[in-house]
Amino acid sequence: MTSKAVGLLSDDRNPRAREAEAELRRHCEFVDASEADVIVVVGGDGYMLHVLHQVLAHDRDVALYGVNRGTVGFLMNDYRPDELADRLAAAEPTVIHPIEVTATDASGRQQTELAVNEVSLLRSSPQSAALRVRVDGEVMLDQLVGDGVIVATSAGSTAYNRSAGGPIVPLDAELLALTPIATFRPRGWTGALLSTRTHLTIDVLDPAKRPVAATADSRQIPDIRTVEIRARLDLPRTLLFDPDHGLEHRILREQFRA
């Protein structure tokens, strides 16, 4: 198949992924995922994010090749089981970096999470969220009132960030997208692009009346007071894609979709 040891993980909650796993095992031999240099990930984008978080948590230097058995499959490759060996041999790497959020909650307790796609701060009550935005210690927005904000990586800029009207960021741009959600004040502010070397701080104003929760991909931190957000350039992770269908090309194409 390839000179590297290849493992296989599939989403056991997804019947299509379970069927694909059985088919792939008929065509190829796999090692245990804990011993693999490359892991074939069978499922959808959500399952790929789940496996990426597992890899980050264990600080493993392993490449991931996604096989789409989900819906969108933005982080995945097409499902063609009889060609897997050749496709793995020809696959091209794309390196992505997560962002880290350290949140301080109402009790003063700190919690740190990593996000591959985005960190979002969202109001937790009928009241709008009121936020202060600081970039490298300097106050850039004294008061942002609305449903919240999103901080997206380039890899995640086509997801929730795009739905909220944020920009699609090229993979090699070394930028984060800061995108407001349903902004009430300042009414005309549409967001910002920040260097991946930026230290971003967002304070929750009047948290008792206007509670806010932070979410790093799917991990929620409720009732926050302050969040510190930075890109983890020291935590590169590798995704493998078929030639001419890599993540950078997909992000480019997304910018021209109606």
ZAKE-961188 format. One record per residue (C-alpha): chain; residue in three letters; x, y, z; residue number from 0. Coordinates in nm, 4 decimals, padded with zeros to 6 digits. Each point is the difference from the previous one (the first is absolute). Layout:
N
chaine=A	residu=Ala	X=X	Y=Y	Z=Z	num=NUM .
...
END
This chain:
258
chaine=A	residu=Met	X=00.0000	Y=00.0000	Z=00.0000	num=0 .
chaine=A	residu=Thr	X=00.2679	Y=00.2467	Z=00.1054	num=1 .
chaine=A	residu=Ser	X=00.3351	Y=-00.0158	Z=00.1745	num=2 .
chaine=A	residu=Lys	X=-00.1659	Y=00.1380	Z=00.3120	num=3 .
chaine=A	residu=Ala	X=-00.2185	Y=-00.1900	Z=00.2450	num=4 .
chaine=A	residu=Val	X=-00.3655	Y=00.0771	Z=-00.0719	num=5 .
chaine=A	residu=Gly	X=-00.2835	Y=-00.0187	Z=00.2520	num=6 .
chaine=A	residu=Leu	X=-00.3752	Y=00.0346	Z=-00.0425	num=7 .
chaine=A	residu=Leu	X=-00.2644	Y=00.1764	Z=00.2082	num=8 .
chaine=A	residu=Ser	X=-00.3680	Y=00.0312	Z=-00.0888	num=9 .
chaine=A	residu=Asp	X=-00.3010	Y=00.1715	Z=00.1548	num=10 .
chaine=A	residu=Asp	X=-00.1887	Y=-00.2839	Z=00.1664	num=11 .
chaine=A	residu=Arg	X=-00.3135	Y=00.2182	Z=00.0245	num=12 .
chaine=A	residu=Asn	X=-00.0143	Y=00.0295	Z=-00.3790	num=13 .
chaine=A	residu=Pro	X=-00.1312	Y=-00.3100	Z=-00.1853	num=14 .
chaine=A	residu=Arg	X=00.1589	Y=00.1130	Z=-00.3284	num=15 .
chaine=A	residu=Ala	X=00.3369	Y=00.0327	Z=00.1759	num=16 .
chaine=A	residu=Arg	X=-00.0309	Y=-00.3477	Z=00.1537	num=17 .
chaine=A	residu=Glu	X=-00.0782	Y=-00.1503	Z=-00.3406	num=18 .
chaine=A	residu=Ala	X=00.2929	Y=00.1842	Z=-00.1575	num=19 .
chaine=A	residu=Glu	X=00.2349	Y=-00.1216	Z=00.2724	num=20 .
chaine=A	residu=Ala	X=-00.0947	Y=-00.3612	Z=-00.0708	num=21 .
chaine=A	residu=Glu	X=00.0563	Y=00.0524	Z=-00.3730	num=22 .
chaine=A	residu=Leu	X=00.3371	Y=00.1701	Z=00.0534	num=23 .
chaine=A	residu=Arg	X=00.1185	Y=-00.2831	Z=00.2250	num=24 .
chaine=A	residu=Arg	X=-00.0766	Y=-00.2452	Z=-00.2805	num=25 .
chaine=A	residu=His	X=00.2332	Y=00.1926	Z=-00.2303	num=26 .
chaine=A	residu=Cys	X=00.2821	Y=00.0967	Z=00.2393	num=27 .
chaine=A	residu=Glu	X=00.1733	Y=-00.1016	Z=00.3195	num=28 .
chaine=A	residu=Phe	X=00.0246	Y=00.2490	Z=00.2846	num=29 .
chaine=A	residu=Val	X=00.1952	Y=00.0250	Z=00.3237	num=30 .
chaine=A	residu=Asp	X=-00.1491	Y=00.1152	Z=00.3284	num=31 .
chaine=A	residu=Ala	X=-00.0618	Y=00.3749	Z=-00.0168	num=32 .
chaine=A	residu=Ser	X=00.2211	Y=00.0545	Z=00.3063	num=33 .
chaine=A	residu=Glu	X=00.2986	Y=-00.1357	Z=-00.1980	num=34 .
chaine=A	residu=Ala	X=-00.0723	Y=00.1723	Z=-00.3327	num=35 .
chaine=A	residu=Asp	X=00.1947	Y=00.2693	Z=-00.1825	num=36 .
chaine=A	residu=Val	X=-00.3076	Y=00.0704	Z=-00.2142	num=37 .
chaine=A	residu=Ile	X=-00.3614	Y=-00.0466	Z=00.1067	num=38 .
chaine=A	residu=Val	X=-00.2843	Y=-00.0398	Z=-00.2486	num=39 .
chaine=A	residu=Val	X=-00.2992	Y=00.1784	Z=00.1552	num=40 .
chaine=A	residu=Val	X=-00.3398	Y=-00.1167	Z=-00.1292	num=41 .
chaine=A	residu=Gly	X=-00.3028	Y=00.2203	Z=00.0644	num=42 .
chaine=A	residu=Gly	X=-00.0895	Y=00.3645	Z=-00.0376	num=43 .
chaine=A	residu=Asp	X=00.1611	Y=00.3308	Z=00.0865	num=44 .
chaine=A	residu=Gly	X=-00.1247	Y=-00.0201	Z=00.3586	num=45 .
chaine=A	residu=Tyr	X=00.1696	Y=-00.3337	Z=00.0519	num=46 .
chaine=A	residu=Met	X=00.3226	Y=00.1311	Z=-00.1553	num=47 .
chaine=A	residu=Leu	X=-00.0054	Y=00.2884	Z=00.2507	num=48 .
chaine=A	residu=His	X=-00.0547	Y=-00.2539	Z=00.2786	num=49 .
chaine=A	residu=Val	X=00.3052	Y=-00.2017	Z=-00.1089	num=50 .
chaine=A	residu=Leu	X=00.2072	Y=00.3179	Z=-00.0412	num=51 .
chaine=A	residu=His	X=-00.0806	Y=00.0911	Z=00.3601	num=52 .
chaine=A	residu=Gln	X=00.1064	Y=-00.3469	Z=00.1140	num=53 .
chaine=A	residu=Val	X=00.3289	Y=00.0390	Z=-00.1870	num=54 .
chaine=A	residu=Leu	X=00.0545	Y=00.3433	Z=00.1529	num=55 .
chaine=A	residu=Ala	X=-00.0815	Y=-00.1246	Z=00.3496	num=56 .
chaine=A	residu=His	X=00.2593	Y=-00.2767	Z=-00.0262	num=57 .
chaine=A	residu=Asp	X=00.2497	Y=00.2209	Z=-00.1893	num=58 .
chaine=A	residu=Arg	X=00.0425	Y=-00.2661	Z=-00.2687	num=59 .
chaine=A	residu=Asp	X=00.1944	Y=00.0657	Z=-00.3194	num=60 .
chaine=A	residu=Val	X=-00.2348	Y=-00.1900	Z=-00.2305	num=61 .
chaine=A	residu=Ala	X=-00.1468	Y=00.0955	Z=-00.3375	num=62 .
chaine=A	residu=Leu	X=-00.3745	Y=-00.0374	Z=-00.0638	num=63 .
chaine=A	residu=Tyr	X=-00.1590	Y=-00.0979	Z=-00.3309	num=64 .
chaine=A	residu=Gly	X=-00.3754	Y=00.0530	Z=00.0038	num=65 .
chaine=A	residu=Val	X=-00.2470	Y=-00.2166	Z=-00.1940	num=66 .
chaine=A	residu=Asn	X=-00.3376	Y=00.1680	Z=-00.0324	num=67 .
chaine=A	residu=Arg	X=-00.3017	Y=-00.1924	Z=00.1203	num=68 .
chaine=A	residu=Gly	X=-00.1693	Y=00.3094	Z=00.1404	num=69 .
chaine=A	residu=Thr	X=-00.1796	Y=00.2925	Z=-00.1615	num=70 .
chaine=A	residu=Val	X=00.2302	Y=00.2845	Z=-00.1079	num=71 .
chaine=A	residu=Gly	X=00.3411	Y=-00.1627	Z=00.0313	num=72 .
chaine=A	residu=Phe	X=00.2009	Y=00.3215	Z=-00.0194	num=73 .
chaine=A	residu=Leu	X=00.2860	Y=-00.1570	Z=00.1972	num=74 .
chaine=A	residu=Met	X=-00.0346	Y=-00.3360	Z=-00.1717	num=75 .
chaine=A	residu=Asn	X=00.0826	Y=-00.1810	Z=-00.3246	num=76 .
chaine=A	residu=Asp	X=-00.2477	Y=-00.1813	Z=-00.2240	num=77 .
chaine=A	residu=Tyr	X=-00.0892	Y=-00.3587	Z=00.0847	num=78 .
chaine=A	residu=Arg	X=00.1577	Y=-00.2443	Z=-00.2460	num=79 .
chaine=A	residu=Pro	X=00.1006	Y=-00.3069	Z=00.2036	num=80 .
chaine=A	residu=Asp	X=00.1741	Y=-00.1993	Z=-00.2727	num=81 .
chaine=A	residu=Glu	X=00.2429	Y=00.2871	Z=-00.0685	num=82 .
chaine=A	residu=Leu	X=00.1008	Y=00.0775	Z=00.3577	num=83 .
chaine=A	residu=Ala	X=00.3539	Y=-00.1371	Z=-00.0128	num=84 .
chaine=A	residu=Asp	X=00.0991	Y=00.1999	Z=-00.3073	num=85 .
chaine=A	residu=Arg	X=-00.1722	Y=00.3132	Z=00.1272	num=86 .
chaine=A	residu=Leu	X=00.1831	Y=-00.0137	Z=00.3311	num=87 .
chaine=A	residu=Ala	X=00.3314	Y=-00.0368	Z=-00.1813	num=88 .
chaine=A	residu=Ala	X=-00.0762	Y=00.3085	Z=-00.2127	num=89 .
chaine=A	residu=Ala	X=-00.1681	Y=00.2107	Z=00.2711	num=90 .
chaine=A	residu=Glu	X=00.1330	Y=00.3496	Z=00.0644	num=91 .
chaine=A	residu=Pro	X=00.0339	Y=00.1499	Z=00.3498	num=92 .
chaine=A	residu=Thr	X=-00.1695	Y=00.3135	Z=00.1301	num=93 .
chaine=A	residu=Val	X=00.1157	Y=00.1382	Z=00.3337	num=94 .
chaine=A	residu=Ile	X=-00.2525	Y=00.1747	Z=00.2242	num=95 .
chaine=A	residu=His	X=00.0342	Y=00.1634	Z=00.3432	num=96 .
chaine=A	residu=Pro	X=-00.2637	Y=00.0175	Z=00.2724	num=97 .
chaine=A	residu=Ile	X=-00.0866	Y=00.3002	Z=00.2114	num=98 .
chaine=A	residu=Glu	X=-00.0003	Y=-00.0082	Z=00.3769	num=99 .
chaine=A	residu=Val	X=-00.2553	Y=00.1664	Z=00.2243	num=100 .
chaine=A	residu=Thr	X=00.0553	Y=00.0483	Z=00.3726	num=101 .
chaine=A	residu=Ala	X=-00.3250	Y=00.1043	Z=00.1656	num=102 .
chaine=A	residu=Thr	X=-00.0510	Y=00.1329	Z=00.3511	num=103 .
chaine=A	residu=Asp	X=-00.3489	Y=-00.0677	Z=00.1338	num=104 .
chaine=A	residu=Ala	X=-00.2129	Y=00.1662	Z=00.2681	num=105 .
chaine=A	residu=Ser	X=00.1744	Y=-00.1882	Z=00.2816	num=106 .
chaine=A	residu=Gly	X=00.3468	Y=00.1003	Z=-00.1220	num=107 .
chaine=A	residu=Arg	X=00.0747	Y=-00.3503	Z=-00.1271	num=108 .
chaine=A	residu=Gln	X=00.1970	Y=-00.0232	Z=-00.3242	num=109 .
chaine=A	residu=Gln	X=-00.0590	Y=-00.2561	Z=-00.2728	num=110 .
chaine=A	residu=Thr	X=00.2078	Y=-00.0436	Z=-00.3162	num=111 .
chaine=A	residu=Glu	X=-00.1242	Y=-00.1608	Z=-00.3207	num=112 .
chaine=A	residu=Leu	X=00.1290	Y=-00.0348	Z=-00.3557	num=113 .
chaine=A	residu=Ala	X=-00.2028	Y=00.0656	Z=-00.3132	num=114 .
chaine=A	residu=Val	X=00.0750	Y=-00.1085	Z=-00.3553	num=115 .
chaine=A	residu=Asn	X=-00.2837	Y=00.1995	Z=-00.1612	num=116 .
chaine=A	residu=Glu	X=-00.1051	Y=00.2828	Z=00.2283	num=117 .
chaine=A	residu=Val	X=-00.0591	Y=00.1430	Z=00.3444	num=118 .
chaine=A	residu=Ser	X=-00.3384	Y=00.1667	Z=00.0388	num=119 .
chaine=A	residu=Leu	X=-00.1322	Y=00.2205	Z=00.2794	num=120 .
chaine=A	residu=Leu	X=-00.3793	Y=-00.0039	Z=00.0114	num=121 .
chaine=A	residu=Arg	X=-00.2593	Y=00.1607	Z=00.2222	num=122 .
chaine=A	residu=Ser	X=-00.1641	Y=-00.2412	Z=00.2469	num=123 .
chaine=A	residu=Ser	X=-00.3163	Y=00.2018	Z=00.0696	num=124 .
chaine=A	residu=Pro	X=-00.2566	Y=00.2124	Z=-00.1870	num=125 .
chaine=A	residu=Gln	X=00.2262	Y=00.2984	Z=00.0713	num=126 .
chaine=A	residu=Ser	X=00.2609	Y=00.0895	Z=-00.2603	num=127 .
chaine=A	residu=Ala	X=00.3612	Y=-00.0729	Z=00.0865	num=128 .
chaine=A	residu=Ala	X=00.2149	Y=00.3027	Z=00.0840	num=129 .
chaine=A	residu=Leu	X=00.3704	Y=-00.0552	Z=-00.0673	num=130 .
chaine=A	residu=Arg	X=00.3272	Y=00.1926	Z=00.0089	num=131 .
chaine=A	residu=Val	X=00.2623	Y=-00.0995	Z=-00.2594	num=132 .
chaine=A	residu=Arg	X=00.3732	Y=00.0435	Z=00.0651	num=133 .
chaine=A	residu=Val	X=00.2759	Y=-00.0806	Z=-00.2494	num=134 .
chaine=A	residu=Asp	X=00.3487	Y=-00.0408	Z=00.1488	num=135 .
chaine=A	residu=Gly	X=-00.1231	Y=00.1870	Z=00.3064	num=136 .
chaine=A	residu=Glu	X=-00.1456	Y=00.2987	Z=-00.1882	num=137 .
chaine=A	residu=Val	X=-00.3750	Y=00.0601	Z=00.0145	num=138 .
chaine=A	residu=Met	X=-00.1315	Y=-00.0089	Z=-00.3565	num=139 .
chaine=A	residu=Leu	X=-00.3709	Y=-00.0138	Z=00.0792	num=140 .
chaine=A	residu=Asp	X=-00.1079	Y=00.1427	Z=00.3326	num=141 .
chaine=A	residu=Gln	X=-00.3456	Y=-00.1500	Z=-00.0349	num=142 .
chaine=A	residu=Leu	X=-00.1302	Y=-00.2512	Z=-00.2518	num=143 .
chaine=A	residu=Val	X=-00.3691	Y=-00.0798	Z=00.0442	num=144 .
chaine=A	residu=Gly	X=-00.1678	Y=-00.2851	Z=-00.1864	num=145 .
chaine=A	residu=Asp	X=-00.0407	Y=-00.3752	Z=00.0043	num=146 .
chaine=A	residu=Gly	X=00.3769	Y=-00.0529	Z=00.0313	num=147 .
chaine=A	residu=Val	X=00.3161	Y=-00.0472	Z=-00.2060	num=148 .
chaine=A	residu=Ile	X=00.1889	Y=-00.2760	Z=-00.1790	num=149 .
chaine=A	residu=Val	X=00.3765	Y=-00.0446	Z=-00.0205	num=150 .
chaine=A	residu=Ala	X=00.0710	Y=-00.2370	Z=-00.2902	num=151 .
chaine=A	residu=Thr	X=00.3103	Y=-00.1677	Z=-00.1362	num=152 .
chaine=A	residu=Ser	X=00.0582	Y=-00.0018	Z=-00.3740	num=153 .
chaine=A	residu=Ala	X=-00.1015	Y=-00.3681	Z=-00.0079	num=154 .
chaine=A	residu=Gly	X=-00.3225	Y=00.0863	Z=00.1835	num=155 .
chaine=A	residu=Ser	X=-00.0737	Y=00.3265	Z=-00.1770	num=156 .
chaine=A	residu=Thr	X=-00.2364	Y=-00.1695	Z=-00.2475	num=157 .
chaine=A	residu=Ala	X=-00.2211	Y=-00.1421	Z=00.2780	num=158 .
chaine=A	residu=Tyr	X=-00.1902	Y=00.1935	Z=00.2712	num=159 .
chaine=A	residu=Asn	X=00.2112	Y=00.3081	Z=-00.0707	num=160 .
chaine=A	residu=Arg	X=-00.1135	Y=00.0109	Z=-00.3636	num=161 .
chaine=A	residu=Ser	X=-00.3642	Y=-00.0501	Z=00.0991	num=162 .
chaine=A	residu=Ala	X=00.0291	Y=00.3050	Z=00.2266	num=163 .
chaine=A	residu=Gly	X=00.1286	Y=00.2110	Z=-00.2899	num=164 .
chaine=A	residu=Gly	X=00.3695	Y=-00.0308	Z=00.0806	num=165 .
chaine=A	residu=Pro	X=00.2772	Y=-00.0199	Z=-00.2602	num=166 .
chaine=A	residu=Ile	X=00.1454	Y=-00.3187	Z=-00.1417	num=167 .
chaine=A	residu=Val	X=00.3704	Y=-00.0013	Z=00.0893	num=168 .
chaine=A	residu=Pro	X=00.2589	Y=-00.1663	Z=-00.2288	num=169 .
chaine=A	residu=Leu	X=00.1790	Y=-00.2814	Z=00.1759	num=170 .
chaine=A	residu=Asp	X=00.3455	Y=00.1567	Z=-00.0319	num=171 .
chaine=A	residu=Ala	X=-00.1073	Y=00.3498	Z=00.1068	num=172 .
chaine=A	residu=Glu	X=00.0974	Y=-00.0422	Z=00.3705	num=173 .
chaine=A	residu=Leu	X=-00.3125	Y=00.1890	Z=00.1023	num=174 .
chaine=A	residu=Leu	X=-00.2930	Y=-00.0473	Z=00.2366	num=175 .
chaine=A	residu=Ala	X=-00.3462	Y=00.1328	Z=-00.0802	num=176 .
chaine=A	residu=Leu	X=-00.1775	Y=00.1947	Z=00.2755	num=177 .
chaine=A	residu=Thr	X=-00.3665	Y=00.0119	Z=-00.1022	num=178 .
chaine=A	residu=Pro	X=-00.2938	Y=00.1538	Z=00.1893	num=179 .
chaine=A	residu=Ile	X=-00.3370	Y=-00.1730	Z=00.0210	num=180 .
chaine=A	residu=Ala	X=-00.3119	Y=00.2166	Z=-00.0409	num=181 .
chaine=A	residu=Thr	X=00.1772	Y=00.3172	Z=00.1114	num=182 .
chaine=A	residu=Phe	X=-00.2172	Y=00.2695	Z=00.1572	num=183 .
chaine=A	residu=Arg	X=00.2829	Y=00.2359	Z=00.0987	num=184 .
chaine=A	residu=Pro	X=00.2186	Y=00.1162	Z=-00.1658	num=185 .
chaine=A	residu=Arg	X=-00.2579	Y=-00.0628	Z=-00.2708	num=186 .
chaine=A	residu=Gly	X=00.2308	Y=00.0374	Z=-00.2972	num=187 .
chaine=A	residu=Trp	X=00.2886	Y=-00.2161	Z=00.1247	num=188 .
chaine=A	residu=Thr	X=00.0447	Y=-00.3127	Z=-00.2125	num=189 .
chaine=A	residu=Gly	X=00.3050	Y=-00.1611	Z=00.1595	num=190 .
chaine=A	residu=Ala	X=00.3781	Y=-00.0126	Z=-00.0327	num=191 .
chaine=A	residu=Leu	X=00.2855	Y=-00.2155	Z=-00.1238	num=192 .
chaine=A	residu=Leu	X=00.2701	Y=-00.0597	Z=00.2603	num=193 .
chaine=A	residu=Ser	X=00.3499	Y=-00.1430	Z=-00.0227	num=194 .
chaine=A	residu=Thr	X=00.0377	Y=-00.3513	Z=00.1376	num=195 .
chaine=A	residu=Arg	X=00.2596	Y=00.1539	Z=00.2345	num=196 .
chaine=A	residu=Thr	X=-00.2648	Y=00.2230	Z=00.1573	num=197 .
chaine=A	residu=His	X=-00.0944	Y=-00.0348	Z=00.3658	num=198 .
chaine=A	residu=Leu	X=-00.3754	Y=00.0614	Z=00.0111	num=199 .
chaine=A	residu=Thr	X=-00.1903	Y=00.0727	Z=00.3218	num=200 .
chaine=A	residu=Ile	X=-00.3776	Y=00.0277	Z=00.0208	num=201 .
chaine=A	residu=Asp	X=-00.1641	Y=00.1181	Z=00.3228	num=202 .
chaine=A	residu=Val	X=-00.3654	Y=-00.0559	Z=00.0834	num=203 .
chaine=A	residu=Leu	X=-00.1619	Y=00.3225	Z=00.1196	num=204 .
chaine=A	residu=Asp	X=-00.2859	Y=-00.0269	Z=00.2505	num=205 .
chaine=A	residu=Pro	X=00.0177	Y=-00.3825	Z=00.0147	num=206 .
chaine=A	residu=Ala	X=-00.2697	Y=-00.0301	Z=00.2674	num=207 .
chaine=A	residu=Lys	X=-00.2595	Y=00.1616	Z=-00.2264	num=208 .
chaine=A	residu=Arg	X=00.1494	Y=-00.1074	Z=-00.3331	num=209 .
chaine=A	residu=Pro	X=00.1568	Y=-00.3482	Z=00.0474	num=210 .
chaine=A	residu=Val	X=00.2210	Y=-00.1408	Z=-00.2747	num=211 .
chaine=A	residu=Ala	X=00.1315	Y=-00.3497	Z=-00.0799	num=212 .
chaine=A	residu=Ala	X=00.3139	Y=-00.0826	Z=-00.1973	num=213 .
chaine=A	residu=Thr	X=00.0106	Y=-00.2978	Z=-00.2349	num=214 .
chaine=A	residu=Ala	X=00.3205	Y=-00.1482	Z=-00.1441	num=215 .
chaine=A	residu=Asp	X=-00.1255	Y=-00.2099	Z=-00.2917	num=216 .
chaine=A	residu=Ser	X=-00.2520	Y=-00.2113	Z=00.1950	num=217 .
chaine=A	residu=Arg	X=00.1353	Y=00.0542	Z=00.3534	num=218 .
chaine=A	residu=Gln	X=-00.1979	Y=00.2576	Z=00.1946	num=219 .
chaine=A	residu=Ile	X=00.1186	Y=00.2082	Z=00.2968	num=220 .
chaine=A	residu=Pro	X=-00.3003	Y=00.1683	Z=00.1673	num=221 .
chaine=A	residu=Asp	X=-00.0287	Y=00.3285	Z=00.1913	num=222 .
chaine=A	residu=Ile	X=00.3323	Y=00.1512	Z=-00.1021	num=223 .
chaine=A	residu=Arg	X=00.1515	Y=00.3312	Z=00.1065	num=224 .
chaine=A	residu=Thr	X=00.3122	Y=00.0224	Z=-00.2195	num=225 .
chaine=A	residu=Val	X=00.1553	Y=-00.2040	Z=-00.2784	num=226 .
chaine=A	residu=Glu	X=00.3577	Y=00.0055	Z=-00.1286	num=227 .
chaine=A	residu=Ile	X=00.0381	Y=-00.1315	Z=-00.3567	num=228 .
chaine=A	residu=Arg	X=00.3169	Y=-00.0762	Z=-00.1941	num=229 .
chaine=A	residu=Ala	X=00.1053	Y=-00.2188	Z=-00.2895	num=230 .
chaine=A	residu=Arg	X=00.2092	Y=-00.3028	Z=00.0968	num=231 .
chaine=A	residu=Leu	X=00.2608	Y=00.0138	Z=-00.2732	num=232 .
chaine=A	residu=Asp	X=00.2026	Y=-00.2530	Z=00.1993	num=233 .
chaine=A	residu=Leu	X=-00.2687	Y=-00.2677	Z=-00.0489	num=234 .
chaine=A	residu=Pro	X=-00.0001	Y=-00.0790	Z=-00.3727	num=235 .
chaine=A	residu=Arg	X=-00.2250	Y=-00.2823	Z=-00.1117	num=236 .
chaine=A	residu=Thr	X=-00.0031	Y=-00.1654	Z=-00.3424	num=237 .
chaine=A	residu=Leu	X=-00.2989	Y=-00.0857	Z=-00.2170	num=238 .
chaine=A	residu=Leu	X=00.0487	Y=-00.1986	Z=-00.3208	num=239 .
chaine=A	residu=Phe	X=-00.1917	Y=00.0706	Z=-00.3192	num=240 .
chaine=A	residu=Asp	X=-00.0123	Y=-00.1426	Z=-00.3491	num=241 .
chaine=A	residu=Pro	X=00.2095	Y=00.2021	Z=-00.2499	num=242 .
chaine=A	residu=Asp	X=-00.1796	Y=00.3079	Z=-00.1391	num=243 .
chaine=A	residu=His	X=-00.2746	Y=-00.0333	Z=00.2621	num=244 .
chaine=A	residu=Gly	X=00.1815	Y=00.1327	Z=00.3054	num=245 .
chaine=A	residu=Leu	X=-00.1386	Y=00.2257	Z=00.2702	num=246 .
chaine=A	residu=Glu	X=00.1646	Y=00.3117	Z=-00.1431	num=247 .
chaine=A	residu=His	X=-00.1702	Y=-00.0564	Z=-00.3366	num=248 .
chaine=A	residu=Arg	X=-00.3351	Y=-00.0639	Z=00.1685	num=249 .
chaine=A	residu=Ile	X=00.0270	Y=00.3234	Z=00.1980	num=250 .
chaine=A	residu=Leu	X=00.0816	Y=00.1866	Z=-00.3213	num=251 .
chaine=A	residu=Arg	X=-00.3037	Y=-00.1453	Z=-00.1767	num=252 .
chaine=A	residu=Glu	X=-00.2280	Y=00.0908	Z=00.2924	num=253 .
chaine=A	residu=Gln	X=00.0753	Y=00.3675	Z=-00.0629	num=254 .
chaine=A	residu=Phe	X=-00.1665	Y=-00.0258	Z=-00.3431	num=255 .
chaine=A	residu=Arg	X=-00.3142	Y=-00.1827	Z=00.1051	num=256 .
chaine=A	residu=Ala	X=-00.3230	Y=00.1961	Z=-00.0215	num=257 .
END
